[in-house]
Amino acid sequence: MIAAARRFLAGDGADRVVPRGAHAAVSVGFLAAVMAFFAVMALALALAAGRLAASWEGELAQDATLRIFAPQDAVEAQARAALNVLRTTPGILSVRVVTLEEQKALLEPWLGSDFAIESLPLPLMIEVTTDRERLNRESLDLRLSAEAPGATFDDHAAWRAPLILTAERLRLFAFACLALTAAALAAVLGLAAHAAVAANAPVIQTLRLIGARDDYIARAFVRRFTSRALLGAAAGTVAGLALLAFLPSASEQGFFLVGIGPRGWHWLAPLLVPPVAGLVAFVATRWATRRNLRRWS
């Protein structure tokens, strides 16, 4: 396949019948580069949204929180009772009491470092890790209501569900953008091929008079446009990967694009963009040139 593609791009001299219009060549290459750049960004967004949805459905789905709202003199007793319930419930993997200092650190970005957090009626919080396949939520709620009535178990499903749905729809949106980018590239290259054939009508008529077949003429236009699209898409892909490489990693805080860069084998996915762009260019220009040549037969 690689050898066949190399022979196609190398050509048999047919593409020399197409006048080398510098403007047209640069336009096709630039268009393919821009489309490839946007395709890399959309692909990275789709992969990042998929990772985010998988994280919320997987690792974060195991996290839960137990909050205890009770009078100050009853908090300690209810905490002991709640911890006993949690530690003796199948499906509870680990429990940890969240300290006042940790709660203060969580509230500090909103309330400030000098705020007297002790003045707030904060609940006692217990961090819980669960195995949802083994955990019987109804049984746990019944035991807590009987032994620690001030305790509320929150598995975070209420806020995780819309986030997962948003991530999945964001991934669909990114894939739709990829499809629209490919369709736009095909449409523009088809129009460009149509214009090129129309502009070179005298040359085509002369070639026909000396015995050139339409397949030979069409191959000239297809090869020229496909090679320009491949080169432009390769340049756009490199530019997109360079931008993604400079984005902050997931460990860096305070940036809204944190984690959008590919990870692991996902770095290889954008390498499919140039071949796909070349295939789109081949199909679009082949269809457009053959259609126009048949009109003039």
ZICORZI-V182474 format. One record per residue. N is the residue number from 1. RES is the residue in one letter. PHI is phi as a letter, one per 40 degrees, with the letter a starting at -180 (NA if undefined). D_CENTER is the distance of its C-alpha to the mean C-alpha in whole Angstrom. Layout:
# ZICORZI-V182474
n:N res:RES phi:PHI d_center:D_CENTER
n:N res:RES phi:PHI d_center:D_CENTER
This chain:
# ZICORZI-V182474
n:1 res:M phi:NA d_center:29
n:2 res:I phi:c d_center:29
n:3 res:A phi:c d_center:32
n:4 res:A phi:c d_center:32
n:5 res:A phi:c d_center:29
n:6 res:R phi:c d_center:31
n:7 res:R phi:c d_center:35
n:8 res:F phi:c d_center:33
n:9 res:L phi:c d_center:32
n:10 res:A phi:c d_center:35
n:11 res:G phi:g d_center:37
n:12 res:D phi:b d_center:40
n:13 res:G phi:g d_center:41
n:14 res:A phi:c d_center:41
n:15 res:D phi:c d_center:38
n:16 res:R phi:c d_center:41
n:17 res:V phi:c d_center:42
n:18 res:V phi:c d_center:40
n:19 res:P phi:d d_center:41
n:20 res:R phi:c d_center:38
n:21 res:G phi:c d_center:37
n:22 res:A phi:c d_center:36
n:23 res:H phi:c d_center:34
n:24 res:A phi:c d_center:32
n:25 res:A phi:c d_center:31
n:26 res:V phi:c d_center:30
n:27 res:S phi:c d_center:28
n:28 res:V phi:c d_center:26
n:29 res:G phi:c d_center:25
n:30 res:F phi:c d_center:24
n:31 res:L phi:c d_center:22
n:32 res:A phi:c d_center:20
n:33 res:A phi:c d_center:19
n:34 res:V phi:c d_center:18
n:35 res:M phi:c d_center:16
n:36 res:A phi:c d_center:15
n:37 res:F phi:c d_center:14
n:38 res:F phi:c d_center:12
n:39 res:A phi:c d_center:10
n:40 res:V phi:c d_center:9
n:41 res:M phi:c d_center:8
n:42 res:A phi:c d_center:6
n:43 res:L phi:c d_center:5
n:44 res:A phi:c d_center:4
n:45 res:L phi:c d_center:2
n:46 res:A phi:c d_center:2
n:47 res:L phi:c d_center:3
n:48 res:A phi:c d_center:4
n:49 res:A phi:c d_center:5
n:50 res:G phi:c d_center:7
n:51 res:R phi:c d_center:8
n:52 res:L phi:c d_center:10
n:53 res:A phi:c d_center:11
n:54 res:A phi:c d_center:13
n:55 res:S phi:c d_center:14
n:56 res:W phi:c d_center:16
n:57 res:E phi:c d_center:17
n:58 res:G phi:b d_center:18
n:59 res:E phi:c d_center:20
n:60 res:L phi:c d_center:20
n:61 res:A phi:c d_center:21
n:62 res:Q phi:c d_center:24
n:63 res:D phi:c d_center:25
n:64 res:A phi:a d_center:28
n:65 res:T phi:b d_center:30
n:66 res:L phi:b d_center:34
n:67 res:R phi:b d_center:36
n:68 res:I phi:b d_center:40
n:69 res:F phi:b d_center:41
n:70 res:A phi:a d_center:45
n:71 res:P phi:d d_center:48
n:72 res:Q phi:d d_center:48
n:73 res:D phi:c d_center:51
n:74 res:A phi:b d_center:49
n:75 res:V phi:c d_center:46
n:76 res:E phi:c d_center:47
n:77 res:A phi:c d_center:48
n:78 res:Q phi:c d_center:46
n:79 res:A phi:c d_center:43
n:80 res:R phi:c d_center:45
n:81 res:A phi:c d_center:45
n:82 res:A phi:c d_center:42
n:83 res:L phi:c d_center:41
n:84 res:N phi:c d_center:44
n:85 res:V phi:c d_center:42
n:86 res:L phi:c d_center:38
n:87 res:R phi:c d_center:40
n:88 res:T phi:b d_center:42
n:89 res:T phi:b d_center:39
n:90 res:P phi:c d_center:37
n:91 res:G phi:h d_center:34
n:92 res:I phi:c d_center:34
n:93 res:L phi:c d_center:33
n:94 res:S phi:a d_center:33
n:95 res:V phi:b d_center:35
n:96 res:R phi:a d_center:35
n:97 res:V phi:c d_center:37
n:98 res:V phi:c d_center:35
n:99 res:T phi:c d_center:37
n:100 res:L phi:c d_center:38
n:101 res:E phi:c d_center:37
n:102 res:E phi:c d_center:33
n:103 res:Q phi:c d_center:34
n:104 res:K phi:c d_center:35
n:105 res:A phi:c d_center:32
n:106 res:L phi:c d_center:30
n:107 res:L phi:c d_center:32
n:108 res:E phi:d d_center:32
n:109 res:P phi:d d_center:30
n:110 res:W phi:c d_center:31
n:111 res:L phi:b d_center:34
n:112 res:G phi:g d_center:35
n:113 res:S phi:c d_center:37
n:114 res:D phi:c d_center:40
n:115 res:F phi:c d_center:40
n:116 res:A phi:c d_center:42
n:117 res:I phi:c d_center:40
n:118 res:E phi:c d_center:43
n:119 res:S phi:c d_center:44
n:120 res:L phi:c d_center:41
n:121 res:P phi:c d_center:42
n:122 res:L phi:c d_center:39
n:123 res:P phi:c d_center:39
n:124 res:L phi:c d_center:39
n:125 res:M phi:b d_center:35
n:126 res:I phi:b d_center:35
n:127 res:E phi:c d_center:31
n:128 res:V phi:b d_center:31
n:129 res:T phi:b d_center:29
n:130 res:T phi:b d_center:29
n:131 res:D phi:b d_center:29
n:132 res:R phi:c d_center:28
n:133 res:E phi:c d_center:29
n:134 res:R phi:c d_center:33
n:135 res:L phi:c d_center:33
n:136 res:N phi:c d_center:35
n:137 res:R phi:c d_center:34
n:138 res:E phi:c d_center:37
n:139 res:S phi:c d_center:40
n:140 res:L phi:c d_center:38
n:141 res:D phi:c d_center:39
n:142 res:L phi:c d_center:42
n:143 res:R phi:c d_center:43
n:144 res:L phi:c d_center:42
n:145 res:S phi:c d_center:43
n:146 res:A phi:c d_center:47
n:147 res:E phi:b d_center:47
n:148 res:A phi:a d_center:44
n:149 res:P phi:c d_center:44
n:150 res:G phi:c d_center:43
n:151 res:A phi:c d_center:40
n:152 res:T phi:b d_center:36
n:153 res:F phi:c d_center:34
n:154 res:D phi:b d_center:30
n:155 res:D phi:c d_center:27
n:156 res:H phi:g d_center:25
n:157 res:A phi:c d_center:24
n:158 res:A phi:c d_center:25
n:159 res:W phi:c d_center:22
n:160 res:R phi:c d_center:19
n:161 res:A phi:d d_center:19
n:162 res:P phi:c d_center:18
n:163 res:L phi:c d_center:15
n:164 res:I phi:c d_center:14
n:165 res:L phi:c d_center:15
n:166 res:T phi:c d_center:13
n:167 res:A phi:c d_center:9
n:168 res:E phi:c d_center:10
n:169 res:R phi:c d_center:11
n:170 res:L phi:c d_center:8
n:171 res:R phi:c d_center:6
n:172 res:L phi:c d_center:9
n:173 res:F phi:c d_center:9
n:174 res:A phi:c d_center:6
n:175 res:F phi:c d_center:8
n:176 res:A phi:c d_center:11
n:177 res:C phi:c d_center:10
n:178 res:L phi:c d_center:10
n:179 res:A phi:c d_center:13
n:180 res:L phi:c d_center:15
n:181 res:T phi:c d_center:15
n:182 res:A phi:c d_center:16
n:183 res:A phi:c d_center:19
n:184 res:A phi:c d_center:20
n:185 res:L phi:c d_center:20
n:186 res:A phi:c d_center:22
n:187 res:A phi:c d_center:24
n:188 res:V phi:c d_center:25
n:189 res:L phi:c d_center:26
n:190 res:G phi:c d_center:28
n:191 res:L phi:c d_center:30
n:192 res:A phi:c d_center:30
n:193 res:A phi:c d_center:32
n:194 res:H phi:d d_center:34
n:195 res:A phi:c d_center:35
n:196 res:A phi:c d_center:36
n:197 res:V phi:c d_center:38
n:198 res:A phi:c d_center:40
n:199 res:A phi:c d_center:41
n:200 res:N phi:b d_center:42
n:201 res:A phi:d d_center:44
n:202 res:P phi:c d_center:47
n:203 res:V phi:c d_center:46
n:204 res:I phi:c d_center:45
n:205 res:Q phi:c d_center:48
n:206 res:T phi:c d_center:50
n:207 res:L phi:c d_center:48
n:208 res:R phi:c d_center:49
n:209 res:L phi:c d_center:53
n:210 res:I phi:c d_center:53
n:211 res:G phi:h d_center:51
n:212 res:A phi:c d_center:47
n:213 res:R phi:c d_center:45
n:214 res:D phi:c d_center:42
n:215 res:D phi:c d_center:40
n:216 res:Y phi:c d_center:41
n:217 res:I phi:c d_center:40
n:218 res:A phi:c d_center:37
n:219 res:R phi:c d_center:36
n:220 res:A phi:c d_center:37
n:221 res:F phi:c d_center:35
n:222 res:V phi:c d_center:32
n:223 res:R phi:c d_center:32
n:224 res:R phi:c d_center:32
n:225 res:F phi:c d_center:29
n:226 res:T phi:c d_center:27
n:227 res:S phi:c d_center:28
n:228 res:R phi:c d_center:27
n:229 res:A phi:c d_center:24
n:230 res:L phi:c d_center:23
n:231 res:L phi:c d_center:24
n:232 res:G phi:c d_center:22
n:233 res:A phi:c d_center:19
n:234 res:A phi:c d_center:20
n:235 res:A phi:c d_center:20
n:236 res:G phi:c d_center:17
n:237 res:T phi:c d_center:15
n:238 res:V phi:c d_center:17
n:239 res:A phi:c d_center:17
n:240 res:G phi:c d_center:13
n:241 res:L phi:c d_center:13
n:242 res:A phi:c d_center:16
n:243 res:L phi:c d_center:15
n:244 res:L phi:c d_center:12
n:245 res:A phi:c d_center:15
n:246 res:F phi:c d_center:17
n:247 res:L phi:c d_center:14
n:248 res:P phi:c d_center:16
n:249 res:S phi:c d_center:15
n:250 res:A phi:c d_center:15
n:251 res:S phi:c d_center:19
n:252 res:E phi:c d_center:19
n:253 res:Q phi:b d_center:20
n:254 res:G phi:g d_center:20
n:255 res:F phi:b d_center:17
n:256 res:F phi:c d_center:14
n:257 res:L phi:b d_center:12
n:258 res:V phi:d d_center:13
n:259 res:G phi:g d_center:10
n:260 res:I phi:c d_center:7
n:261 res:G phi:c d_center:9
n:262 res:P phi:c d_center:9
n:263 res:R phi:b d_center:11
n:264 res:G phi:g d_center:14
n:265 res:W phi:c d_center:14
n:266 res:H phi:c d_center:10
n:267 res:W phi:c d_center:12
n:268 res:L phi:c d_center:14
n:269 res:A phi:d d_center:11
n:270 res:P phi:c d_center:11
n:271 res:L phi:c d_center:15
n:272 res:L phi:c d_center:15
n:273 res:V phi:c d_center:14
n:274 res:P phi:d d_center:18
n:275 res:P phi:c d_center:19
n:276 res:V phi:c d_center:18
n:277 res:A phi:c d_center:19
n:278 res:G phi:c d_center:22
n:279 res:L phi:c d_center:22
n:280 res:V phi:c d_center:21
n:281 res:A phi:c d_center:24
n:282 res:F phi:c d_center:26
n:283 res:V phi:c d_center:26
n:284 res:A phi:c d_center:26
n:285 res:T phi:c d_center:29
n:286 res:R phi:c d_center:31
n:287 res:W phi:c d_center:31
n:288 res:A phi:c d_center:32
n:289 res:T phi:c d_center:35
n:290 res:R phi:c d_center:36
n:291 res:R phi:c d_center:37
n:292 res:N phi:c d_center:38
n:293 res:L phi:c d_center:41
n:294 res:R phi:c d_center:42
n:295 res:R phi:c d_center:43
n:296 res:W phi:c d_center:45
n:297 res:S phi:c d_center:47
